[in-house]
Structure formats: structure tokens, C-alpha cells
Amino acid sequence: MKILVVDDEQPIVEAISYNLKKEGYAVQVAYDAEQCLDIVRKDRPDLILLDVMLPSASGFDVCRLLRKQGDIPIIMLTARAEETDKVVGLEIGADDYITKPFSMRELLARVKSVLRRVGAAGEAVASAEKIQSGDLTIDMARYEVKIGDNAVALSPKEFELLRFLASNPGLVFSRQILLDRVWGAEAYVEERTVDVHIRWLREKIEVRPSEPVRLLTVRGVGYKFLG
């Protein structure tokens, strides 16, 4: 597994790199946005640890750009603990968020959790079949979603959430259950993350996202998929 560490503080980069290598990961490093994007283009990593405060562009901007280009898992690193920063990071596609100062034990736990979730999703996709709901097709083997003949671009977590709900049509799941089933019981994410991903999915698979007919909210309980 290759992990790209992006931070402009060399002592932090060295400390993270040292501990990741001890765990058996191959480590690449970048100190600004340009180096990060160049490495991603040339040698796609399996996960990116991305600092929010970079000298040339914010980590948020880099995350937005990376999300347009692909679905590499991203854990945001930041010295700021404001909830708004955390929400922004999750809304633009980060898979997790950790606030400095953090212990290496916590960081490694989050790295393993994210990589485990991605790996588990791949295993599930390889053994699953298609789910058809009207003109919506969820192809597990190909990890694809289509509406009619048009492909729908989803992030790995959006796909997993849609797959889980669509595999249980009509059943209502609370945010906590969805976090446990899709993000994993050990995930360091908040319930609001589910709301954000549901909103993204509605924007992609609903004709009128503000008036959904597939992904429905059950007030005070959670969400359900109508097949």
C-alpha cells in the first residue's frame, strides 16, 4: 500500500512517514499542492494524508480537484478544530478528518480503518450482482451505476451507501446503523456525514433532488430506498 503524506511542516512529515513505514506502508511525501498533484498523476497512491494549510493552495482546494479526477481515499489533517472546517472537509469528499496534535496511534488507526473499508468494498463488489430499480442500475461487479445508458460518477462511499440501501429496499436505517454498515464501526466520522452523502446521491440519481422518490427521509428515524 502506498500512502502520500502532504504537509509543509517537515518534522510532521518525517514523523508520520517513519511510523507508516514501521507498519509496512510505502510512503511518498509532498510539501505543497503542486508536488501532491504531480505525484498523483505519475504514481497513484492508495491513500492521501492531506494537510489543510498548504503554502500554495489550501488542502480543501486540492481535495476538490482530486475528487474531480478520481476516488483515492483522503484523510484531512488540520491544526484547526472548528466544526465548520470538519464539515467542509467531509462535504468536498474527504473520507476522514483528524485534528492536530494527534497521536500516531490514532492516525494509524484511522489509516487502517479507511484502507479496510475500501478493501472490504472491493471484496463485496467482486461477489455481488446487479440491482435494478426502474432505469437505475447498480452493477456490483463493475462498480458502476447507470441511469438508462448514462453512467453516474459516484465516490466509493457514495456507491457503498447506495448499494446498502438499495439492497434493502423499503427498510428504514438510522444514521448510526448506516455509519456502522457503510463506514465501519470503528470509523471516526459523525452522523452528519450520512446526511451529506445522501444529499450528494440525490443530486446524482434523483430527477428533482429536493423532491426525492428513491432516497427518502423518514423524519426522526433515518433513510430508506424505494425500489
N, C-alpha and C positions, 0 to 999 in steps of 0.2 A: 504494500500500500504506500502510495506517495502522498505526502502532505506538504502543502505550500504554506509557509508562515510569512505573513505580510505585516510588517511593523517597522516604523522608522527608528525605534529605540533598540540599538544593537544589543545591550545587555539582556533585554527581554527576549529578543530573537535567539540569542545564544542559549539562554536558559531553557526556553521551550524546545529548541532543536535538540539539545542534549538529552532531555527527558523523553522526547519522542523516539530518538534513536535507541535509547535504552530499552524501549518497548518493542523495537524491531521495525519501526517505520523508516522508510526512505524520506529524507527531508530536503525540500527546496526552500530557498529564502528570497524575499524581495523586500526592499526598503521604501518603495513608493509605488504609485499606481501603474506607472509605465512598465516597470520591471515585472510587476504582477501579471499584467495583461500579456506581456511578451512571453512569459513562461507558460501561461495557459495556452497561448496559441501554438507554441512549439512542442510542449510536453504536458499534456493534460494530466493534472493531479487528480487524486481520488477524493481529496477534501482540502478546503482552504480555510485557514485561520486568518481572518481579515480584521485588522485594526481600523477603527472608525476614523481616527485622526491621523491622516497621512499628509505629507508636505505638499503634494502637487494636486491631489483631489481627495475628497472625503471617501471613506470606506463605503458610505451609502451609495455614492455615485458609481463606484467600482462594482458594488453588488448589483445595482440596477443593470449595468452594462453586461455583467456576466450572466444574469438571468435571461437577458435577451438572446444570448449566444448559446446557452446550454443549461444543464441541470446539475452541475458539480455541487455537492453539499458545501455549505458555507456556515462557519461559526464566527459571529462577530465578536471582536474584542474591543472594550472601551473603558476609559477611566471615568466615564460619566454614568451615574446610576439613575438618572431621571427616567421615569416610566415612559415618557414620550419617545425618548431615544430607543428604548426597547421595542415599543410598538412600531416605530418607523422601520427598524431593522427587520422585524418579522413580516411587516406588510410588503416590503420590497423583495422578500423571498429568502431571507436568511433562515437556516434550519435551526439555529440556536443562538444564544446571546450570553456572554459571560462578562462580568464587570471586574475590572482591575481594582485593587490587587486580588488575585485569585491564587489558590494553592495549585501546585502541579497535579496533585491527586485529583482535585475537582476537574481540572482541564482534561486530564487523561480519561476520566470517567465520561465526560461529555463527548470527547472524540470517539471513544469506543461505542458509546450509545448511538451516535449518529451513523457511524460506519455499520453497526449491527443492524440498524433499521433499514439502511439502504440495501445491505446484503440480503436481509430477510425479504424485502420487497421483491428483489430479483428472483429469489427462490420461489416465491408464491406465484409470480408471473409465469415462470417457466412451466409450472404444472397446472395452470388454470385454463379455462376455456373462455369463450366469448359470452358476453352478456348483451342481450338485445332489448332495447326499450324504445319502441317506435322507431324513429330514424336515428336514434343514438346507439352506437355500437362500441362496446368496451372489449378490446381484444387483449386478453391477458398475455398470450404467448408473444405477441408483438409489442406489448406495452404501448398500445395505440388507442386513441379514442377518435371516433368519427361521428359527424352529424351528416347523414346522407353519404355523399362521396367526399366531403370536406374534412380533412384532418384537423383535430383540435389540439393545440400545443398545451400540454399540462406539465407542471413540475412533478417530480417524483411524489412529493407529499400530496399534491392535489389528486394525482392518479390513485394513490393508495386510499385516500379518503373517499373518493367517488366509488372505487371498487368495493370497499367495505359496505358502504350504504346501499349500493346497487345490488350487492349480493344478498342483502336482507331487506327486500322491498316491503314497504309498509310498516316496518318496525321502527319505533322511536328510540333514539340513543341520546343519552345525556352527553354534555361536553366532556365530562370526566371519562366516561366509557370510551368515547372516540379518541381521547388523548391516550388512554391505555392501549387501545387496539391498533391505532394508527401510528402514534408517536412512540409508544412503548411505555411501560410502567415506570421506567427509570428516567424518562425524558424530563429535562429541566425547562419546561415550557408552561405557559399559563393557559387558562381556559379560553381567553380572548383569541388565542391562536386559531382555535377551531372556527370562531366567527369570521375571522379574516379569510381563512381558506374557503369557507362556504361562500363568502361574497365573491372571491375570485372565480370559483367554479360556476356560480350563477352567471357571471359576466361572460363566461365562455360557452355554456351549454343551454342557457335559457334564452328564449326569444325576447322576453322582457324581464331582465334581471330583477326589476322592482316588483314584478308580479310573477314569481316563480311557480311553475307547475310540476317540476321534477324534484327539486330540493326544497322541502318545506320546513318551516319553523313551527314547532309545537311550543307555544308560549309557556314559559316556566318549566319546560322539560328538556327540550333539545331539538334534534333534527331527524327527518326521515326522508327516504327516497320513494317516490311513487313511480312504479314501473309502467 
